[in-house]
Amino acid sequence: MAIYPELKGKTAIVTGAASLSSIGEAIALAFGRQGTHVAVVDIDEEGAQRVAGQIRRDGGEAFAVRADVTRSDEVAAMVREVLQREGKVDILVNNAGGFHEVELANQISDERWDFIIDLNLKSVFLCSRAVYDHMVERRWGRIINISSVAGRMPTLPTPVHYAAAKAGVIALTKYLARELAPYGVTVNAVAPGTTKTARFLRLRGADAEEKLRGHVPLGRLSTPQDQAAAVLFLASDEASYITGATLDVNGGTVML
Ligand SMILES: NC(=O)c1ccc[n+]([C@@H]2O[C@H](COP(=O)([O-])OP(=O)(O)OC[C@H]3O[C@@H](n4cnc5c(N)ncnc54)[C@H](O)[C@@H]3O)[C@@H](O)[C@H]2O)c1
């Protein structure tokens, strides 16, 4: 993985970073290897402690913070805790999200709709709002939102609430980028294609990789590390003139 010396000593919040073999874990570990101080934020405290411990064992700096990113009180408390420990937040990666069953639209209850929209879209708003004034005051910041190929175009069977939320993340990214550009804060999105996480294998079945890779022009599914590399780039000085963009990391599955 590339080394970006400017990321050393910066403070990054990565949400949804606790699960084994997940995109958030890969992002947190990748920042850890750059010498970035990582707040590993997740609703799963034990998992967040595991990832923070792994980063420290690898020689980096990290700590776990338990928060439900769909709740504004918990998000505010999480950002307060990071500021108490670090004195600053340079980078926010809004990664928490996902869905766990492929429901058709006529099977989706009001509660499931709200749950998926809150997890995948409201959480991005809440966490971004919680660091907004701080980044404006410091005249520097990086916000990176994890959208999905599902928010770009229908590919695999995917429920509508998730796709709508991920498309919403892209619009939120653009509008927030416009608001924050005068203050030196960039806001970008990464739209992963199908990525071999433990959640994906549970959802699509153990043979899914074999079945799906033929649909990817580059001939393989994404690894969590492919997505982490894009996030590091967007956080780096190399990307300082990029804002409001969505980086499609999907092996050529969707080209816009
Ligand atoms: N895996 C894929 O194929 C794929 C493709 C496109 C986009 N994505 C997106 O990438 C992101 C990560 O996906 P993944 O497959 O690694 O998912 P994952 O389920 O492995 O990880 C999600 C993490 O979020 C945490 N989380 C869940 N609810 C939370 C809450 N309310 N508050 C805080 N943390 C919470 C979970 O505990 C878990 O650690 C998601 O936004 C997902 O939509 C994934």
The ligand as a MOL file (V3000), in Angstrom:
LIG
                    3D

  0  0  0     0  0            999 V3000
M  V30 BEGIN CTAB
M  V30 COUNTS 44 48 0 0 0
M  V30 BEGIN ATOM
M  V30 1 N -19.2610 -5.5290 1.0480 0
M  V30 2 C -19.7220 -5.0260 -0.0970 0
M  V30 3 O -19.8490 -5.7300 -1.1050 0
M  V30 4 C -20.0520 -3.5630 -0.1940 0
M  V30 5 C -20.3070 -3.0220 -1.4670 0
M  V30 6 C -20.6330 -1.6840 -1.5930 0
M  V30 7 C -20.6920 -0.8830 -0.4470 0
M  V30 8 N -20.4410 -1.4270 0.7880 0 CHG=1
M  V30 9 C -20.5220 -0.5260 1.9430 0
M  V30 10 O -19.2990 -0.5590 2.6480 0
M  V30 11 C -19.5380 -0.3480 4.0480 0
M  V30 12 C -18.9460 -1.5040 4.8490 0
M  V30 13 O -19.5270 -2.7100 4.3840 0
M  V30 14 P -19.0580 -4.1410 4.9170 0
M  V30 15 O -19.4870 -5.1300 3.9080 0
M  V30 16 O -17.6360 -4.0840 5.3360 0 CHG=-1
M  V30 17 O -20.0450 -4.2700 6.1770 0
M  V30 18 P -19.9200 -5.0350 7.5920 0
M  V30 19 O -21.3120 -5.4200 7.9570 0
M  V30 20 O -18.8730 -6.0880 7.5380 0
M  V30 21 O -19.4300 -3.8840 8.5540 0
M  V30 22 C -20.3040 -2.8850 8.9940 0
M  V30 23 C -19.8920 -2.4540 10.3860 0
M  V30 24 O -20.7970 -1.4460 10.8340 0
M  V30 25 C -21.1350 -1.6990 12.1860 0
M  V30 26 N -22.4340 -1.0920 12.4870 0
M  V30 27 C -23.6530 -1.5760 12.1300 0
M  V30 28 N -24.6040 -0.7550 12.6080 0
M  V30 29 C -23.9660 0.2470 13.2590 0
M  V30 30 C -24.4250 1.3900 13.9640 0
M  V30 31 N -25.7240 1.6710 14.0700 0
M  V30 32 N -23.5180 2.1990 14.5400 0
M  V30 33 C -22.1900 1.9180 14.4280 0
M  V30 34 N -21.6990 0.8570 13.7780 0
M  V30 35 C -22.5910 0.0370 13.1990 0
M  V30 36 C -21.1440 -3.2130 12.2990 0
M  V30 37 O -21.0140 -3.6250 13.6640 0
M  V30 38 C -19.9510 -3.5870 11.4230 0
M  V30 39 O -18.7610 -3.5930 12.1780 0
M  V30 40 C -21.0480 -0.2240 4.1910 0
M  V30 41 O -21.4240 1.1400 4.1680 0
M  V30 42 C -21.5830 -0.9230 2.9520 0
M  V30 43 O -22.8650 -0.4940 2.5930 0
M  V30 44 C -20.1210 -2.7290 0.9230 0
M  V30 END ATOM
M  V30 BEGIN BOND
M  V30 1 1 1 2
M  V30 2 2 2 3
M  V30 3 1 2 4
M  V30 4 1 4 5
M  V30 5 2 4 44
M  V30 6 2 5 6
M  V30 7 1 6 7
M  V30 8 2 7 8
M  V30 9 1 8 9
M  V30 10 1 8 44
M  V30 11 1 9 10
M  V30 12 1 9 42
M  V30 13 1 10 11
M  V30 14 1 11 12
M  V30 15 1 11 40
M  V30 16 1 12 13
M  V30 17 1 13 14
M  V30 18 2 14 15
M  V30 19 1 14 16
M  V30 20 1 14 17
M  V30 21 1 17 18
M  V30 22 2 18 19
M  V30 23 1 18 20
M  V30 24 1 18 21
M  V30 25 1 21 22
M  V30 26 1 22 23
M  V30 27 1 23 24
M  V30 28 1 23 38
M  V30 29 1 24 25
M  V30 30 1 25 26
M  V30 31 1 25 36
M  V30 32 1 26 27
M  V30 33 1 26 35
M  V30 34 2 27 28
M  V30 35 1 28 29
M  V30 36 1 29 30
M  V30 37 2 29 35
M  V30 38 1 30 31
M  V30 39 2 30 32
M  V30 40 1 32 33
M  V30 41 2 33 34
M  V30 42 1 34 35
M  V30 43 1 36 37
M  V30 44 1 36 38
M  V30 45 1 38 39
M  V30 46 1 40 41
M  V30 47 1 40 42
M  V30 48 1 42 43
M  V30 END BOND
M  V30 END CTAB
M  END
